[in-house]
Amino acid sequence: PMDYANINIEDANMEDDVFTVAFNDNPMDWGFRLSTGEELWGPFGPHHYQDNWSYESSNSWNVLYDGLYLIGGHGGTLHALNSQTGESVWNYTLTDVYNTYLFNNAWRFRIAVIADGKIYLEHTEHSPFDPKPPAAPLLCLNFTTGERIWEINLRGTEWGSTMSMGDSILLRDNTYDQLVYS
């Protein structure tokens, strides 16, 4: 039998009446009814082996929002599951087209902002190496379909703040040139 001692509560959403938990060592997720504790679905996974880096550090950014459970991180793929059934709705992989990212051929990312039917994903790294790998993405996806709307090369830092949004304007520092963009 597997040892499930290392489990995190990932997110809870009152509107969806769901909370999610994840087993860290071999990344898998479950959904439960928030009001009753009834298991709804699971396990989903295991996902990419590098996602365990996100879970082990309690540094995952899994989100329950508007009927979807969004899972992803160090492995480079964002999974969108139906929050009630756990069924896959769509997936998006942040591929490193130059294969320069040291750990994977997909970019490590976190969900930065969800607004106006869009998801904004940012690449950050807490221990960057030089030269920095080119083309780290800041990108915008359609929330419903997972289709890419736009992408630019902009790289954040784990030790800085995450991207901010106000009045439909994004604000983010860029560790490639040490400037702040909006």
Backbone as a chain_set.jsonl record, in Angstrom:
{"seq": "PMDYANINIEDANMEDDVFTVAFNDNPMDWGFRLSTGEELWGPFGPHHYQDNWSYESSNSWNVLYDGLYLIGGHGGTLHALNSQTGESVWNYTLTDVYNTYLFNNAWRFRIAVIADGKIYLEHTEHSPFDPKPPAAPLLCLNFTTGERIWEINLRGTEWGSTMSMGDSILLRDNTYDQLVYS", "coords": {"N": [[0.825, -1.196, 0.0], [0.331, 2.325, -0.61], [1.941, 5.092, 0.975], [0.217, 7.636, 2.317], [0.87, 9.876, 3.815], [1.867, 12.396, 3.307], [0.125, 14.76, 2.464], [-1.419, 17.542, 0.964], [-3.833, 20.135, 1.445], [-5.125, 21.598, -1.291], [-6.857, 23.572, -2.553], [-9.962, 25.352, -2.028], [-13.371, 25.935, -2.847], [-16.173, 27.713, -2.416], [-18.36, 28.32, -4.089], [-18.277, 26.267, -6.014], [-18.523, 24.222, -4.263], [-16.453, 22.491, -3.502], [-13.42, 20.968, -2.39], [-9.913, 20.39, -2.732], [-7.325, 17.952, -2.538], [-3.896, 16.915, -2.504], [-1.569, 14.343, -3.042], [1.735, 14.371, -2.272], [4.295, 13.062, -2.901], [4.111, 11.407, -5.156], [2.745, 12.887, -7.451], [-0.654, 13.256, -7.209], [-4.145, 14.0, -7.341], [-7.225, 14.685, -5.599], [-10.762, 15.31, -5.477], [-13.198, 16.67, -3.294], [-16.471, 16.997, -1.798], [-17.173, 20.032, -0.419], [-19.128, 20.716, 1.462], [-19.924, 18.288, 2.594], [-17.821, 16.47, 2.705], [-17.727, 14.268, 1.102], [-16.147, 12.091, -1.226], [-15.524, 13.12, -4.493], [-14.079, 12.667, -6.851], [-11.095, 11.105, -8.143], [-8.074, 9.172, -7.841], [-6.465, 11.843, -9.688], [-3.872, 11.589, -11.869], [-0.702, 9.848, -11.717], [0.992, 13.014, -12.312], [3.415, 14.75, -14.362], [6.685, 13.858, -13.37], [8.243, 15.943, -12.308], [6.458, 17.688, -11.201], [6.228, 16.983, -8.576], [8.122, 18.484, -7.255], [6.877, 20.917, -6.989], [4.79, 20.24, -5.241], [6.137, 19.104, -3.024], [7.467, 21.263, -1.885], [5.403, 22.65, -0.914], [4.622, 24.463, -2.737], [2.877, 24.564, -4.777], [0.497, 25.747, -7.166], [-2.168, 25.147, -7.516], [-5.524, 25.622, -8.521], [-8.938, 26.131, -7.829], [-11.523, 27.254, -9.76], [-14.377, 28.721, -11.031], [-15.707, 26.286, -11.856], [-13.605, 24.748, -12.795], [-10.682, 22.803, -12.041], [-7.461, 23.675, -11.818], [-4.345, 22.46, -12.518], [-0.851, 22.27, -12.163], [2.668, 23.025, -12.721], [5.977, 22.637, -11.961], [6.374, 20.616, -13.849], [5.491, 21.569, -16.302], [3.043, 21.359, -17.683], [-0.243, 22.51, -17.84], [-3.124, 21.345, -16.467], [-6.571, 21.217, -16.92], [-9.279, 20.395, -15.111], [-12.645, 19.196, -14.765], [-14.248, 20.436, -12.016], [-16.173, 19.061, -10.561], [-16.281, 16.421, -11.487], [-13.707, 15.561, -12.083], [-12.881, 14.982, -14.606], [-10.845, 15.409, -17.519], [-10.693, 18.535, -19.103], [-9.18, 20.261, -20.712], [-5.683, 20.536, -21.721], [-2.535, 22.229, -21.495], [0.728, 22.626, -22.619], [3.71, 24.214, -21.773], [5.977, 24.516, -23.824], [9.485, 24.443, -24.215], [10.897, 25.655, -26.83], [13.54, 25.837, -27.636], [14.848, 24.01, -26.11], [16.409, 24.681, -23.839], [15.973, 25.034, -21.174], [17.061, 23.961, -18.127], [15.994, 21.743, -16.648], [13.932, 20.417, -17.987], [12.023, 19.92, -21.03], [9.938, 21.558, -21.068], [8.515, 24.535, -19.778], [8.715, 25.48, -16.382], [6.083, 26.77, -14.424], [3.679, 29.087, -13.005], [0.302, 29.803, -12.107], [-0.674, 33.036, -12.486], [-2.654, 35.084, -12.684], [-6.195, 35.082, -12.972], [-8.64, 36.288, -14.979], [-11.35, 37.949, -16.606], [-12.123, 35.794, -18.296], [-9.71, 34.671, -18.941], [-6.509, 33.075, -18.439], [-3.479, 33.789, -16.954], [-0.205, 32.845, -17.23], [2.973, 32.504, -15.727], [6.525, 32.223, -16.014], [8.8, 31.503, -13.522], [11.743, 31.445, -11.489], [13.528, 30.237, -8.727], [16.216, 29.814, -8.296], [18.08, 30.926, -10.406], [20.205, 30.313, -13.225], [23.091, 31.373, -15.065], [24.13, 31.668, -18.445], [20.785, 32.953, -18.615], [18.09, 30.877, -19.664], [16.75, 31.414, -22.911], [13.652, 32.927, -24.035], [11.684, 32.499, -22.045], [8.336, 32.086, -21.058], [5.638, 34.426, -20.677], [2.334, 34.083, -20.64], [-0.983, 34.097, -22.063], [-3.982, 32.391, -21.762], [-7.075, 31.126, -23.084], [-9.648, 30.719, -20.837], [-11.759, 28.86, -20.98], [-11.198, 27.095, -23.143], [-8.454, 26.61, -23.2], [-6.837, 27.477, -25.22], [-4.049, 29.225, -26.622], [-3.799, 32.702, -26.368], [-2.025, 34.89, -26.425], [1.577, 35.33, -26.227], [4.582, 36.328, -24.665], [8.12, 36.916, -24.295], [9.187, 36.958, -21.19], [10.511, 37.006, -18.03], [10.129, 36.109, -14.69], [10.921, 36.29, -11.133], [11.211, 33.994, -8.488], [11.606, 34.988, -5.988], [10.754, 37.53, -6.063], [7.797, 39.52, -6.442], [4.645, 38.224, -7.583], [3.007, 38.522, -10.763], [0.867, 41.328, -11.266], [-2.479, 42.645, -11.622], [-4.61, 45.238, -12.666], [-7.378, 47.229, -13.566], [-7.429, 45.988, -16.088], [-4.755, 45.956, -16.813], [-1.622, 44.473, -16.878], [1.136, 43.995, -14.666], [4.545, 43.465, -14.378], [7.808, 42.462, -13.358], [10.898, 41.985, -15.167], [13.346, 39.676, -15.385], [15.178, 39.364, -17.375], [15.998, 41.858, -18.379], [15.855, 43.538, -16.227], [13.795, 45.407, -16.017], [10.532, 46.9, -15.44], [7.423, 45.956, -16.65], [4.307, 46.917, -18.173]], "CA": [[0.0, 0.0, 0.0], [1.06, 3.592, -0.675], [1.925, 5.92, 2.175], [-0.421, 8.904, 1.999], [1.08, 10.773, 4.944], [2.278, 13.719, 2.861], [-0.994, 15.269, 1.676], [-1.726, 18.964, 1.138], [-5.078, 20.703, 0.949], [-4.686, 22.48, -2.375], [-7.728, 24.736, -2.693], [-11.374, 25.164, -1.705], [-14.181, 26.915, -3.539], [-17.536, 27.601, -1.886], [-19.322, 28.329, -5.197], [-18.263, 24.923, -6.593], [-18.717, 23.278, -3.154], [-15.388, 21.5, -3.694], [-12.048, 21.209, -1.963], [-9.009, 19.428, -3.355], [-6.112, 17.57, -1.83], [-2.898, 16.294, -3.37], [-0.518, 13.514, -2.481], [2.929, 15.065, -2.731], [5.458, 12.314, -3.363], [3.815, 10.903, -6.489], [1.646, 13.84, -7.544], [-2.014, 12.854, -7.54], [-5.111, 14.909, -6.745], [-8.592, 14.229, -5.35], [-11.75, 16.334, -5.193], [-14.192, 16.315, -2.278], [-17.555, 17.94, -1.58], [-16.823, 20.893, 0.705], [-20.189, 20.731, 2.468], [-20.161, 16.981, 3.216], [-16.61, 15.666, 2.772], [-17.86, 13.139, 0.169], [-15.18, 12.055, -2.328], [-16.154, 13.322, -5.795], [-13.259, 12.081, -7.903], [-9.692, 10.918, -7.832], [-7.042, 10.197, -8.015], [-5.999, 12.292, -10.996], [-2.422, 11.519, -11.898], [0.282, 10.888, -11.387], [1.381, 13.921, -13.378], [4.842, 14.763, -14.669], [7.444, 13.624, -12.135], [8.78, 17.177, -11.728], [5.425, 18.381, -10.42], [6.406, 16.717, -7.145], [8.888, 19.6, -6.693], [5.883, 21.923, -6.596], [4.049, 19.766, -4.079], [7.038, 18.88, -1.884], [7.815, 22.528, -1.25], [4.125, 23.346, -0.679], [4.77, 25.575, -3.648], [2.016, 24.364, -5.938], [-0.452, 26.835, -7.342], [-3.399, 24.579, -8.035], [-6.598, 26.577, -8.29], [-10.34, 25.859, -8.162], [-12.121, 28.513, -10.198], [-15.459, 28.706, -12.012], [-15.996, 24.949, -12.357], [-12.401, 24.02, -13.204], [-9.54, 22.636, -11.14], [-6.285, 23.915, -12.641], [-3.207, 21.792, -11.891], [0.387, 22.335, -12.925], [3.805, 23.634, -12.038], [7.332, 22.358, -12.429], [6.352, 19.695, -14.984], [5.297, 22.334, -17.526], [1.729, 21.2, -18.302], [-1.41, 22.932, -17.085], [-4.274, 20.467, -16.65], [-7.843, 21.784, -16.485], [-10.228, 19.322, -14.843], [-13.958, 19.558, -14.275], [-14.105, 20.378, -10.552], [-17.16, 18.148, -9.995], [-16.094, 15.033, -11.939], [-12.296, 15.235, -12.253], [-12.598, 14.678, -16.005], [-10.005, 16.383, -18.21], [-11.367, 19.461, -20.012], [-8.114, 20.596, -21.653], [-4.304, 20.6, -21.216], [-1.641, 23.104, -22.252], [2.126, 22.454, -22.23], [4.573, 25.363, -22.056], [7.147, 23.878, -24.418], [10.706, 25.217, -24.459], [11.21, 25.309, -28.222], [14.99, 25.774, -27.81], [15.36, 22.978, -25.201], [17.494, 25.268, -23.056], [15.653, 25.03, -19.751], [17.929, 22.921, -17.573], [15.357, 20.593, -16.012], [12.822, 19.836, -18.72], [11.807, 20.618, -22.295], [8.756, 22.388, -20.852], [8.799, 25.569, -18.78], [8.093, 25.545, -15.058], [5.211, 27.944, -14.434], [2.614, 29.194, -12.014], [-0.846, 30.618, -12.489], [-0.488, 34.344, -11.862], [-3.907, 35.833, -12.627], [-7.34, 34.63, -13.756], [-9.551, 37.433, -15.097], [-11.997, 38.2, -17.899], [-12.123, 34.603, -19.136], [-8.34, 34.364, -19.348], [-5.546, 32.628, -17.432], [-2.141, 34.298, -17.242], [0.817, 31.969, -16.662], [4.299, 33.118, -15.735], [7.674, 31.408, -15.646], [9.671, 32.086, -12.501], [12.737, 30.486, -11.002], [14.111, 30.749, -7.483], [17.672, 29.67, -8.35], [18.42, 31.033, -11.826], [21.58, 30.124, -13.644], [23.456, 32.241, -16.186], [23.131, 32.59, -18.986], [19.394, 32.556, -18.434], [17.554, 30.296, -20.886], [15.946, 32.407, -23.627], [12.259, 32.703, -24.421], [10.774, 32.126, -20.961], [7.052, 32.665, -21.447], [4.492, 34.976, -19.971], [1.331, 33.851, -21.661], [-2.404, 34.249, -21.777], [-4.79, 31.32, -22.335], [-8.518, 31.178, -22.947], [-10.006, 29.909, -19.67], [-12.696, 27.799, -21.345], [-10.668, 26.14, -24.126], [-7.021, 26.385, -23.046], [-6.113, 27.952, -26.394], [-3.16, 30.365, -26.381], [-4.234, 33.976, -26.937], [-0.766, 35.562, -26.743], [2.75, 34.937, -25.437], [5.777, 37.161, -24.823], [9.273, 36.45, -23.529], [9.339, 37.773, -20.001], [10.862, 36.05, -16.984], [10.05, 36.639, -13.335], [11.744, 35.659, -10.114], [10.449, 33.398, -7.396], [11.814, 35.779, -4.772], [10.043, 38.79, -6.216], [6.349, 39.37, -6.375], [4.011, 37.689, -8.767], [2.401, 39.5, -11.645], [-0.327, 41.989, -10.74], [-3.387, 43.166, -12.642], [-5.608, 46.208, -12.245], [-7.952, 47.939, -14.715], [-7.03, 45.228, -17.29], [-3.336, 46.181, -17.108], [-0.716, 43.578, -16.168], [2.383, 44.604, -14.23], [5.488, 42.381, -14.099], [9.231, 42.721, -13.558], [11.499, 41.078, -16.137], [14.734, 39.452, -14.967], [16.084, 39.411, -18.524], [16.572, 43.193, -18.54], [15.668, 44.25, -14.959], [12.804, 46.465, -16.156], [9.168, 46.563, -15.081], [6.561, 46.116, -17.829], [2.862, 46.922, -17.973]], "C": [[0.865, 1.255, 0.0], [0.921, 4.335, 0.646], [1.371, 7.293, 1.797], [-0.247, 9.922, 3.111], [1.375, 12.201, 4.514], [1.229, 14.285, 1.905], [-1.21, 16.733, 2.011], [-3.163, 19.237, 0.742], [-4.672, 21.756, -0.06], [-5.541, 23.734, -2.495], [-9.139, 24.352, -2.267], [-12.15, 26.273, -2.392], [-15.627, 26.716, -3.103], [-18.57, 27.556, -3.008], [-19.411, 26.954, -5.851], [-18.576, 23.858, -5.552], [-17.713, 22.13, -3.254], [-14.143, 21.949, -2.938], [-11.197, 20.093, -2.533], [-7.808, 19.174, -2.459], [-5.182, 16.902, -2.819], [-1.918, 15.5, -2.536], [0.783, 14.007, -3.088], [3.958, 14.204, -3.441], [5.304, 11.74, -4.765], [2.578, 11.662, -6.926], [0.335, 13.264, -8.077], [-2.966, 13.761, -6.762], [-6.472, 14.235, -6.602], [-9.479, 15.44, -5.11], [-12.798, 15.812, -4.222], [-15.263, 17.396, -2.193], [-17.229, 18.723, -0.31], [-17.866, 20.808, 1.824], [-20.354, 19.406, 3.208], [-18.905, 16.145, 3.428], [-16.636, 14.458, 1.85], [-16.8, 13.224, -0.932], [-15.939, 12.153, -3.644], [-15.4, 12.607, -6.905], [-11.833, 11.894, -7.397], [-9.338, 9.45, -7.756], [-6.865, 10.59, -9.475], [-4.487, 12.266, -10.934], [-1.98, 10.081, -11.925], [0.573, 11.776, -12.589], [2.884, 13.802, -13.587], [5.64, 14.655, -13.366], [7.981, 14.911, -11.516], [7.727, 17.992, -10.985], [5.579, 18.091, -8.93], [7.282, 17.784, -6.495], [7.947, 20.699, -6.236], [5.202, 21.502, -5.306], [4.94, 19.636, -2.848], [7.359, 20.164, -1.152], [6.577, 23.302, -0.807], [4.061, 24.591, -1.545], [3.937, 25.35, -4.899], [0.994, 25.488, -5.978], [-1.726, 26.301, -7.971], [-4.576, 25.433, -7.598], [-7.942, 25.965, -8.685], [-10.976, 27.185, -8.542], [-13.18, 28.24, -11.251], [-15.654, 27.335, -12.674], [-14.805, 24.147, -12.831], [-11.432, 23.896, -12.038], [-8.32, 22.684, -12.021], [-5.058, 23.411, -11.894], [-1.977, 21.973, -12.773], [1.491, 22.987, -12.136], [5.117, 23.306, -12.699], [7.376, 21.442, -13.652], [6.066, 20.362, -16.314], [3.96, 22.17, -18.216], [0.648, 21.657, -17.338], [-2.557, 22.013, -17.465], [-5.498, 21.195, -16.126], [-8.831, 20.635, -16.349], [-11.58, 19.917, -14.462], [-13.923, 19.389, -12.761], [-15.067, 19.389, -9.906], [-16.871, 16.682, -10.304], [-14.636, 14.599, -12.02], [-11.927, 14.892, -13.68], [-11.78, 15.798, -16.633], [-10.846, 17.212, -19.172], [-10.393, 19.896, -21.1], [-6.776, 20.578, -20.935], [-3.526, 21.579, -22.079], [-0.225, 22.909, -21.716], [2.928, 23.658, -22.69], [5.909, 24.837, -22.562], [8.292, 24.874, -24.58], [11.197, 24.832, -25.846], [12.714, 25.204, -28.481], [15.634, 24.676, -26.959], [16.549, 23.474, -24.381], [17.223, 25.274, -21.56], [16.299, 23.792, -19.149], [17.202, 21.645, -17.176], [14.36, 19.844, -16.871], [12.776, 20.484, -20.096], [10.491, 21.392, -22.259], [9.059, 23.336, -19.693], [8.035, 25.338, -17.484], [7.263, 26.817, -15.049], [4.356, 27.974, -13.176], [1.501, 30.051, -12.599], [-0.701, 31.933, -11.75], [-1.808, 35.062, -11.654], [-4.952, 35.081, -13.447], [-8.321, 35.795, -13.777], [-10.127, 37.488, -16.506], [-11.947, 36.996, -18.842], [-10.75, 34.192, -19.628], [-7.516, 33.905, -18.15], [-4.185, 33.148, -17.867], [-1.144, 33.423, -16.486], [2.165, 32.653, -16.773], [5.361, 32.083, -15.379], [8.464, 32.176, -14.594], [10.665, 31.016, -12.089], [13.384, 31.068, -9.764], [15.63, 30.662, -7.476], [18.141, 29.742, -9.8], [19.908, 30.784, -12.064], [21.833, 31.053, -14.825], [24.31, 31.466, -17.157], [21.726, 32.039, -18.796], [18.878, 31.951, -19.74], [16.632, 31.289, -21.588], [14.489, 31.966, -23.771], [11.351, 32.192, -23.303], [9.431, 32.819, -21.191], [6.276, 33.346, -20.318], [3.378, 34.827, -20.984], [-0.078, 33.925, -21.12], [-3.154, 33.145, -22.506], [-6.274, 31.635, -22.167], [-8.913, 30.236, -21.818], [-10.851, 28.697, -20.057], [-12.061, 26.708, -22.201], [-9.204, 25.78, -23.93], [-6.208, 26.822, -24.251], [-5.268, 29.17, -26.033], [-3.709, 31.587, -27.101], [-3.005, 34.787, -27.336], [0.324, 35.066, -25.813], [3.867, 35.927, -25.716], [6.9, 36.55, -23.987], [9.511, 37.417, -22.38], [9.5, 36.808, -18.837], [10.847, 36.716, -15.625], [11.001, 35.928, -12.398], [10.846, 35.123, -9.012], [10.53, 34.258, -6.139], [11.169, 37.143, -4.869], [8.56, 38.547, -6.091], [5.838, 38.746, -7.663], [3.417, 38.834, -9.578], [1.141, 40.069, -10.996], [-1.183, 42.48, -11.892], [-4.358, 44.134, -11.99], [-6.087, 46.974, -13.45], [-7.499, 47.32, -16.041], [-5.595, 45.484, -17.726], [-2.51, 45.242, -16.24], [0.552, 44.331, -15.815], [3.321, 43.482, -13.81], [6.918, 42.859, -14.288], [9.779, 41.661, -14.512], [12.965, 40.888, -15.773], [15.688, 39.337, -16.143], [16.761, 40.779, -18.644], [16.41, 44.08, -17.312], [14.748, 45.454, -15.075], [11.437, 45.964, -15.711], [8.288, 46.9, -16.294], [5.106, 46.165, -17.408], [2.182, 46.865, -19.331]], "O": [[1.976, 1.262, 0.53], [-0.089, 4.217, 1.341], [2.0, 8.026, 1.034], [-1.13, 10.75, 3.33], [1.152, 13.131, 5.289], [1.422, 14.289, 0.689], [-1.19, 17.127, 3.177], [-3.666, 18.631, -0.204], [-3.956, 22.7, 0.273], [-5.009, 24.844, -2.535], [-9.466, 23.17, -2.16], [-11.672, 27.401, -2.513], [-16.233, 25.682, -3.384], [-19.559, 26.831, -2.899], [-20.504, 26.514, -6.208], [-18.864, 22.714, -5.906], [-18.068, 20.959, -3.111], [-13.846, 23.14, -2.852], [-11.683, 18.99, -2.787], [-7.345, 20.052, -1.73], [-5.619, 16.385, -3.848], [-1.495, 15.931, -1.463], [0.911, 14.052, -4.311], [4.449, 14.593, -4.501], [6.293, 11.605, -5.485], [1.466, 11.15, -6.794], [0.236, 12.846, -9.231], [-2.643, 14.229, -5.671], [-6.827, 13.341, -7.371], [-9.022, 16.467, -4.608], [-13.231, 14.663, -4.312], [-15.001, 18.565, -2.478], [-17.031, 18.134, 0.752], [-17.513, 20.825, 3.004], [-20.866, 19.387, 4.328], [-18.91, 15.215, 4.234], [-15.671, 13.695, 1.812], [-16.576, 14.29, -1.504], [-16.87, 11.387, -3.896], [-16.008, 12.012, -7.795], [-11.431, 12.447, -6.373], [-10.212, 8.593, -7.623], [-7.083, 9.785, -10.381], [-3.888, 12.861, -10.037], [-2.795, 9.183, -12.135], [0.424, 11.356, -13.736], [3.536, 12.894, -13.071], [5.297, 15.297, -12.373], [8.159, 14.966, -10.3], [8.069, 18.893, -10.219], [5.109, 18.871, -8.101], [7.195, 17.976, -5.283], [8.187, 21.342, -5.214], [5.051, 22.305, -4.386], [4.539, 20.017, -1.748], [7.508, 20.163, 0.07], [6.671, 24.453, -0.38], [3.525, 25.625, -1.148], [4.252, 25.884, -5.963], [0.672, 26.096, -4.957], [-2.299, 26.934, -8.859], [-4.63, 25.908, -6.464], [-8.066, 25.355, -9.748], [-10.975, 28.131, -7.753], [-12.899, 27.591, -12.259], [-15.754, 27.238, -13.897], [-14.956, 22.992, -13.23], [-11.367, 24.763, -11.165], [-8.148, 21.826, -12.887], [-4.76, 23.863, -10.789], [-2.06, 21.842, -13.994], [1.279, 23.45, -11.015], [5.346, 23.652, -13.858], [8.338, 21.496, -14.417], [6.364, 19.788, -17.361], [3.744, 22.789, -19.258], [0.618, 21.251, -16.176], [-2.922, 21.911, -18.636], [-5.478, 21.731, -15.018], [-9.181, 19.981, -17.331], [-11.649, 21.012, -13.904], [-13.6, 18.307, -12.271], [-14.801, 18.919, -8.8], [-17.171, 15.801, -9.498], [-14.349, 13.402, -12.026], [-10.777, 14.545, -13.951], [-11.98, 16.975, -16.333], [-11.617, 16.666, -19.961], [-10.742, 19.9, -22.28], [-6.72, 20.601, -19.706], [-3.824, 21.742, -23.262], [0.006, 23.01, -20.511], [2.841, 24.072, -23.846], [6.866, 24.731, -21.796], [8.09, 26.003, -25.027], [11.842, 23.797, -26.015], [13.128, 24.555, -29.442], [16.836, 24.435, -27.072], [17.559, 22.784, -24.244], [18.135, 25.493, -20.763], [16.085, 22.683, -19.639], [17.749, 20.556, -17.353], [13.971, 18.731, -16.519], [13.429, 21.504, -20.311], [9.992, 21.828, -23.296], [9.768, 22.981, -18.752], [6.842, 25.036, -17.502], [7.681, 27.835, -15.601], [4.32, 27.022, -12.397], [1.726, 30.9, -13.461], [-0.614, 31.95, -10.522], [-2.063, 35.593, -10.573], [-4.635, 34.511, -14.491], [-8.782, 36.243, -12.728], [-9.466, 37.115, -17.475], [-11.751, 37.157, -20.046], [-10.627, 33.457, -20.609], [-7.779, 34.285, -17.009], [-3.785, 32.968, -19.017], [-1.225, 33.277, -15.267], [2.469, 33.298, -17.776], [5.136, 31.191, -14.561], [8.757, 33.36, -14.765], [10.446, 29.826, -12.316], [13.748, 32.244, -9.739], [16.275, 31.38, -6.712], [18.555, 28.73, -10.366], [20.744, 31.026, -11.193], [20.895, 31.47, -15.505], [25.147, 30.671, -16.731], [21.505, 30.828, -18.812], [19.194, 32.458, -20.816], [15.817, 31.939, -20.934], [14.159, 30.787, -23.642], [10.354, 31.525, -23.577], [9.395, 34.013, -21.487], [6.269, 32.893, -19.174], [3.461, 35.386, -22.078], [-0.33, 33.832, -19.919], [-2.994, 32.97, -23.714], [-6.673, 32.322, -21.227], [-8.543, 29.062, -21.844], [-10.663, 27.614, -19.503], [-12.348, 25.526, -22.011], [-8.75, 24.755, -24.437], [-5.005, 26.566, -24.304], [-5.687, 30.031, -25.259], [-4.042, 31.528, -28.284], [-2.94, 35.312, -28.447], [0.059, 34.471, -24.768], [4.081, 36.323, -26.862], [6.646, 35.758, -23.079], [9.974, 38.541, -22.575], [8.699, 35.887, -18.681], [11.471, 37.758, -15.425], [11.786, 35.075, -12.812], [9.842, 35.739, -8.656], [9.612, 34.249, -5.319], [11.046, 37.843, -3.864], [8.13, 37.471, -5.675], [6.516, 38.745, -8.69], [3.344, 39.972, -9.113], [0.438, 39.371, -10.266], [-0.69, 42.704, -12.997], [-4.865, 43.881, -10.897], [-5.272, 47.345, -14.295], [-7.22, 48.038, -17.002], [-5.251, 45.255, -18.886], [-2.669, 45.211, -15.02], [0.997, 45.201, -16.565], [2.957, 42.64, -12.989], [7.221, 43.569, -15.247], [9.207, 40.58, -14.65], [13.747, 41.836, -15.844], [16.896, 39.222, -15.939], [17.945, 40.863, -18.968], [16.787, 45.251, -17.344], [14.892, 46.42, -14.325], [11.208, 44.758, -15.616], [8.396, 47.977, -16.88], [4.709, 45.545, -16.422], [0.954, 46.859, -19.407]]}, "num_chains": 1, "name": "protein.A"}
